[in-house]
Amino acid sequence: MKKLLFFAPLLFILSCRNDPAQQLENKKLNNLATDYVRLGLTIGQYDGDFVDAYYGPDSLKPKTELLPKNFPKDSLLASANSIMNDLKLIAHTSKIDTNKIRANWMADQLIAFSRRIRIFSGEERPFDEESRELFGVAAPVYTDDFFKSQIALLDSILPGKGNVNDRFQKLANKFIIPKDKLDPVIKAAIAEARKRTLTHYKLPAGETFTLEYVTNKPWSGYNWYKGGYKSTVQINTDLKIFIDRAIDVGSHESYPGHHVYNMLLEKNLYHDKGWVEISLYPLFSPQSLIAEGSANYGIEVAFPGNDKINFAKNVLLPLAGLDTAGAALYFKALAIKGTLNYARNEAARGLINNTMSQDKALSYLRKYCLMNDETAQKSLSFIKKYRSYVINYNYGQDLVKSYIESNGGTAANPAKRWELFGKLLSQEVEPVSLVKK
């Protein structure tokens, strides 16, 4: 009986290979994947923020330089709709699960293509509708009362009296990394994150990254994936960098965050399976909710429980030449402050829906996100450029966390957590599949 069961999957695969209808479906799906990539690269010729990474064949790149002033909105929308309809037909009729997954995933990505084309053309929609079309979900709304309750909790643990934001900033300022110590501290954090990741995953041979420090960017860190298991990780030094950010940005952009996510997709789907669609990473797409959500949750995966504070106290703070006194309180305050992150969504929602002025949004970010003036200004710049993308960091993280932990990947079972996390990073995932019904 065991032998018969062993041969059953093999016989099924062989029957699929010999089935002319199945061969035709596979060929059509691969052709549609090629069309999908070509379309994305064409959009990227006009919209410089559209293509975050591409490591597929040069033959799929546009052959001619196009003039940005002649943006062909209607023809691009027509192409996206045509490819999407063909993919939906395969998703509906296919008897092969992997074909259904690929077809549905690309169809969702193409909805985002169409929305981004319209945004680039000046056609805007309300915040939740935009995020649903771009990233597959709409983030929950949080009221001022929720943020006030969290600030009250923070108020109860911070020393001194007066404005909570001022008191938090006073505590946080003790843990600013001196500029001359920034490079060794960041590298030490990334090295530790890499060591912890390698304990659980076998990464592709030759994988590496280049670390750069940049200025005049709206973000704090960025991973530019180059393909071939190589990345350029950039750290923005416009703002003061606090000790916790060394761990957060390092893990988020590298291990087990974006660098690992992109490598696993490239190896497992592009090289091993030949899924050409994965070689294109469109920034404004459901893929980004998985990418950002997993990168943020990956910090907790790599540094569970008290590991983060212990590593900071034992390694990073001494390396930065900073006193460890007050570090435990600072990290406790950060955990509470993390729940205020959704306030940035509300500021973005207000700006995009035209229910909040820029001045009010800045005040909102300072009051409820506990940002200092320069950080609030930087966050406003991010919202102006990336719009509803902000939901990917907090709601994306919560969805990934809930999915993994509800399937047994809890803090009490770290091996299972790493296993599920690795599987999530290696598949085409529709964000809606992570939302609890």
C-alpha positions, 0 to 999 in steps of 0.5 A: 500500500505504501509503495502504491501511495508513493507512486501516486503523485509521480503518476499524477505528474506524468499524466499532467505532462502527457495531457495536451490540454494541461500542457496548453494551459501551462504554456498559456499561463507562462505566456501570461506571466511574460506579458505581466512582466513586460507590462510592469516594466513598461509602466516602470518606464514612466512611473519611476517608483513602480518597479522595486526590483527586477532580475528576469531576462533582459529580453522582457525589458522595453526595447525603446525609451519612452517619453514620460509626457506621453503616458499611455494610460488607456492602453496600459489599463486595457493591457492590464485588464486583458491579461487579468481576464485571461488569468481569472479564466485559468484560475476558475477552470484549472484543476492544478492548484499551483496554476490556480495560485499563480493565476489568482496572485497575478490577477490581484497584482494586476488590480494594483497595476491598474490602480497605480496607473490611475494614481500616476494619472492623477485619478485618486480614490479614498484611502481604504479603496486605494489600499484595497486595490493596491495591497489587497486589504483595508486597514482597520480604523483606530479612534483617538480614544484608542491612542489616548488610552495607550498614551495614558499607559505610557504616561504611567511608566515614564519618569517625571511629569508633564507632556508625555511626548517630551518625557518620552523624547527625554528618555529616548535621547539617551540612546541615540547612536553617535554618528562615529559609532553608527557603522559598527553598531549597524553591522553588529546588529545585522551580523547577529540577525544573520547568525540567527537566521542561518540557524534556521534557514540554508540561504543560497550560496554567494548571498551578500549585501552592500551597506550604504548610508544615504541622506535626503530620503523619505524613509529610514531604510531601504533594500534594493534587491539586485537579483543573484541573491544580492542586495544594497541596503541603504540607511538614511542618516537624515534623522537621529538613529536610536539603538533600537532602530539598529536592530529594527532596520537591520533585521527589516532590510536584511535578515530575516527581512527583505533580503531573505524574502527576495532571495527565497522567492528568487531561488524557490520560485524563479530558478527552481520552478521557472515562474518568471512573474516573480522576477518583477517586484512592483512596489505598489502591489499586494506583494508589498503587504507581505514583504513589509509585514513579514520584514517587521514581524521578522524582527520579533522572530529573530529577537523574541521575548527579551532577546532584543533588550538583552542584545542591546544592553550586552552588545550594542549599547557598549559598542555605541559607548552608551550607558545601559541605565534606563534601557529596560524602561526605554524598551518597555516604553517602545513596546507601548509606543508601537501600538500607536503606529496605527496613528500614522495610518489615520494621518495618511487616511485624513490627508488622502481623504482631504479630511485633515490638513498638513498642519493637522496631520503633523500635529496628529503625528506628534501627539499620537505617534509621539514623534519629534518635529523632524520625524513628523516632517519626515513621516509626512514626506513619506505619506505624500510620496507613498500614500496608503503604503503605510498600512503595510508596516503595521496591518501587514505585520499584524496579519503575518503575526496572526497567521503564523501564530494561529497556525502554531508558530508561537513564541513557545514554539520557535522552531514552528514559527521559523518554519511557517515564516520561511514558507510564507517568504517562499510563496505567492501569497494573497493578503486576503488569505491571511485575514481571519474570516 
